[in-house]
Amino acid sequence: MQIILLSGGSGTRLWPLSNDARSKQFLRLLPVENSEERESMVQRVVRQIREAGLDAPMTVATSVTQQDSIISQLGQGVSIVTEPSRRDTFPAICLASEFLSKVKNCSPDEVVVVMPCDPFTELGYFKAIAEMEKAVTAGVADLVLMGIRPTYPSAKYGYVLPGDELSDDALTVCRFVEKPDVPTAEKLISEGAFWNGGVFAFRLGYLTKIAERYVSYPSFDEIRAHYADFPKISFDYEVAEKADSVAVIPFAGEWRDLGTWNTLTDELRHHTYGNVTVDGSGQNTHIINELDIPLMCIGTSNLVVAASPDGILVTEKGRSEDIKAYADKLKNRPMYEERRWGFYKVIDFVEFPDGFCALTKQLTLNPGASISYQEHQCRDEVWTFIDGSGEMVLDGMRLNVHRGDTFRIMKGQKHTLRAGEKPLTFIEVQTGNNLVESDIIRYPFEWEAGE
């Protein structure tokens, strides 16, 4: 079996902690059982997959902007397929399936399970996935999906109406209903309908044949280059609702979408995180502060207060679902990002009347991690090292760096940096007239083993 994890989303529902590069599934807030550590939604799902005994390779289908966050949080234990552009779940699943076929050389008979990377659920969910694999292997149906037993009539989810039994665990699918209003949802639940949990199982060849109706090339790189030829449509609309042979396997355990502050805070172990002071008189308020400056709340009740480099949020918990409509109007660049080498946060940005700009970042490289060998065409940089030690290469010259060292990197100068045995933190000040992340040209460079 192969598992495809879908990682997408713009992250605005959990603003300001989440953004285009750091969607909700990457927020390290969830408590780890029997530990004081915290993990993200995607880390929790991957851990549960392994604890459930699903010994299957995992491939994450995601956007380019989330690739570094996935590497940072999951390491090298998963494969990653990046979409050249966002085109909904059908093309994303097609691209990942073609990767399994043409890069991983998986057999057309290999069973593939596609699932979201961020459900808040229990181990029984993954046992249901194992049953889905068995159903596909046994030929119960070409396409098998998971039906979540509803706990309330929701207008946020699609519904699957089951029919006759096909096996001990699988039922036929009579019809799909996409996100009905609440009265219709109530009626559907009374008729035995399930929520569509977005989990699908099929043989690899089943999906690649469908993909080839739109994009058919001998190599994966050619398919990816023609990604825009896939229709921008969901997998449900394009495949599930058109399938001649489709079954559903029920799951009746805990399953929730922690997509708003109201639902996420229900699962947090503590009410305050970061540099926070409270007087203890308030009730049911969660305060999360990722800034270095103190955050004080006196007598607050039923609120979410969240502060990050991207902004500050104060909302009644019952109004947290309204955040997306306002956050979508904010067009600021992400002010915090995880990268494969560590993370950075923007400290300050200023644009002067003549168009000259200055951007100040604090960056931390993980022990032994390095950035690419690169140059910039539109900006100069000044690096001031404030903690740790490492090695820098500037136009081919190797330099040891320590706390207190400062270097100026001019436009066109090639440079790279590697941390030593401890994290390496430095302040970067960019200056120029076009300070964008895309102003980077990378060059091949290999740190020699044992250096």
Salt bridges, closest charged atoms under 4 A:
GLU36 OE2 - ARG269 NH1 3.94
GLU36 OE1 - HIS270 NE2 3.79
GLU39 OE2 - ARG47 NH2 2.62
GLU51 OE2 - ARG47 NH1 3.11
ASP68 OD2 - ARG339 NE 3.86
ASP68 OD1 - ARG340 NE 2.95
GLU98 OE1 - LYS102 NZ 3.01
ASP118 OD2 - LYS24 NZ 3.49
GLU131 OE2 - LYS134 NZ 3.48
GLU191 OE2 - LYS187 NZ 2.50
GLU238 OE1 - LYS242 NZ 3.24
GLU254 OE2 - ARG256 NH2 2.29
ASP257 OD1 - LYS24 NZ 2.64
GLU267 OE2 - ARG256 NH1 2.21
GLU290 OE2 - ARG22 NH2 2.59
ASP292 OD2 - LYS345 NZ 3.30
ASP322 OD2 - ARG319 NE 2.51
ASP328 OD2 - LYS324 NZ 3.20
GLU337 OE1 - ARG339 NE 3.52
GLU338 OE1 - ARG28 NH2 2.80
GLU375 OE1 - LYS414 NZ 3.79
ASP380 OD1 - LYS411 NZ 3.50
GLU381 OE2 - HIS376 NE2 3.11
GLU381 OE2 - ARG379 NE 2.80
GLU381 OE1 - HIS415 NE2 3.82
ASP387 OD1 - ARG403 NH2 2.37
GLU391 OE2 - ARG398 NH1 3.46
GLU391 OE1 - ARG418 NH2 3.76
ASP405 OD2 - HIS402 ND1 3.85
GLU437 OE2 - ARG333 NH2 3.04
GLU437 OE1 - ARG339 NH2 3.37
GLU437 OE2 - LYS361 NZ 2.75
GLU451 OE1 - ARG398 NH1 2.58
